[in-house]
Amino acid sequence: MHRFTVKLSKWIESLIRIFEIILSLFLIVGVVSACVMMVLSLRGVFLRGTVSSLQQFLDDALLYIIGLEVALMLIKRDPHLVTDILIFAIARKMIVTMQSGIDFFLGSLAILLLYVVKCYGISCILLPRRLWANLSQREGNIENPPSSSSESSTTKSTNS
């Protein structure tokens, strides 16, 4: 009985994976066809020359990028792609519905935070000393911050 449930769960998992790939292919086809229509209407954006036409063009382009990133996320199943999608979604929101300076500031802060999470991981945000160590290693500086030198020696002795 247990072997049957394991086989059934693997079969259902494979079926769901196939549906995800089919859905991502439909999404890619839809985005590509919409991009072709957008490129064909690009001439109108230049002829009109208004800010609203440029804003609509950027809105559409970022929406298509988000769609492609979602399709890529469904295919690759990479958790880092989620931060890319969030960055593009926040950038699109900032372009489309920018109402005040505080909206721009908060959006920029959110994008900065997402880039830090993407580059250094969530553990480095929760453990700032590790972030300091990563930054100092990249710059060629091997010194630790003064408060972490005693902790690093206790960590080395504990790990030994």
C-alpha positions in Angstrom: 0.0 0.0 0.0 2.8 2.4 0.9 4.6 1.8 -2.5 1.3 2.6 -4.3 1.0 5.9 -2.6 4.6 6.8 -3.3 4.1 6.0 -7.0 0.8 7.9 -7.1 2.4 11.0 -5.5 5.3 10.9 -8.0 2.9 10.5 -10.9 0.8 13.5 -9.6 4.0 15.5 -9.2 5.1 14.7 -12.7 1.6 15.6 -14.1 1.7 19.0 -12.2 5.2 19.7 -13.6 4.0 19.0 -17.2 1.0 21.4 -16.6 3.5 24.0 -15.4 5.6 23.7 -18.5 2.6 23.8 -20.8 1.4 26.9 -18.9 4.8 28.6 -19.2 4.9 27.8 -23.0 1.4 29.5 -23.4 2.7 32.4 -21.4 5.8 32.7 -23.6 3.7 32.6 -26.8 1.4 35.2 -25.4 4.2 37.5 -24.3 6.0 37.2 -27.6 2.9 37.9 -29.7 2.2 40.9 -27.5 5.8 42.1 -27.9 5.5 41.9 -31.6 2.4 44.1 -31.5 4.1 46.5 -29.2 7.1 46.8 -31.5 4.8 47.5 -34.4 3.1 50.2 -32.4 6.4 51.7 -31.5 6.3 54.1 -34.5 3.2 55.7 -33.0 5.0 56.3 -29.7 7.6 58.3 -31.5 5.1 60.2 -33.7 2.9 61.2 -30.8 5.9 62.1 -28.6 3.8 62.5 -25.5 4.8 61.4 -22.0 1.7 59.3 -21.7 2.6 57.3 -24.8 6.1 56.6 -23.5 4.7 55.7 -20.1 2.3 53.3 -21.7 5.2 51.8 -23.7 7.3 51.3 -20.6 4.3 49.9 -18.7 3.7 47.3 -21.5 7.4 46.4 -21.8 7.8 45.8 -18.0 4.6 43.8 -18.0 6.0 41.5 -20.7 9.3 41.2 -18.8 7.4 40.1 -15.7 5.5 37.6 -17.8 8.7 36.1 -19.2 10.3 36.0 -15.7 7.2 34.1 -14.4 7.5 31.6 -17.2 11.2 31.2 -16.5 10.5 30.7 -12.8 7.9 28.0 -13.7 10.5 26.2 -15.9 13.7 26.6 -13.8 12.2 26.6 -10.3 15.0 28.9 -9.1 14.2 30.9 -5.9 16.4 33.8 -7.0 14.0 34.5 -9.9 11.3 35.5 -7.4 13.4 38.5 -6.4 13.8 39.4 -10.1 10.1 39.3 -10.5 9.5 41.4 -7.5 12.1 44.0 -8.6 10.5 44.3 -12.1 7.0 44.5 -10.5 8.1 47.3 -8.1 9.8 49.1 -11.0 6.7 48.8 -13.1 4.6 50.1 -10.2 6.9 53.0 -9.8 6.7 54.0 -13.5 3.0 53.5 -13.9 1.5 55.0 -10.7 4.1 57.4 -9.3 2.1 59.8 -7.2 4.6 61.4 -4.7 8.2 61.5 -3.7 7.6 59.2 -0.8 6.3 56.5 -3.2 9.4 56.8 -5.2 11.6 56.7 -2.1 9.8 53.6 -0.7 10.0 51.9 -4.1 13.7 52.6 -4.5 14.3 51.3 -0.9 12.4 48.1 -1.7 14.4 47.5 -4.9 17.6 48.2 -2.9 16.6 45.7 -0.3 15.7 43.1 -2.9 19.1 43.5 -4.6 20.8 43.0 -1.3 18.8 39.9 -0.6 19.5 38.6 -4.1 23.3 39.3 -3.9 24.0 38.3 -0.4 21.1 36.1 0.7 18.7 36.5 3.5 21.1 35.1 6.1 23.5 38.0 5.6 20.7 40.5 6.3 19.9 38.7 9.5 23.6 38.4 10.4 25.3 41.7 9.5 28.8 40.5 10.6 28.7 37.9 7.8 27.8 40.7 5.4 30.8 42.7 6.6 33.0 39.7 6.1 31.7 39.2 2.5 32.2 42.8 1.7 35.7 43.0 3.1 36.8 39.8 1.3 35.6 41.3 -2.0 37.6 44.4 -1.5 40.7 42.5 -0.5 40.5 43.8 3.1 40.9 40.9 5.5 40.3 42.9 8.7 37.2 42.1 10.7 35.1 44.7 12.5 36.4 45.3 16.1 33.4 43.8 17.8 33.5 40.5 15.8 37.1 39.6 16.4 36.4 38.0 19.8 33.4 36.1 18.4 35.4 34.8 15.4 38.0 33.2 17.7 35.3 31.5 19.8 33.6 30.3 16.7 36.9 28.8 15.4 37.5 27.0 18.8 33.9 25.7 18.8 34.2 24.4 15.2 37.5 22.6 15.9 
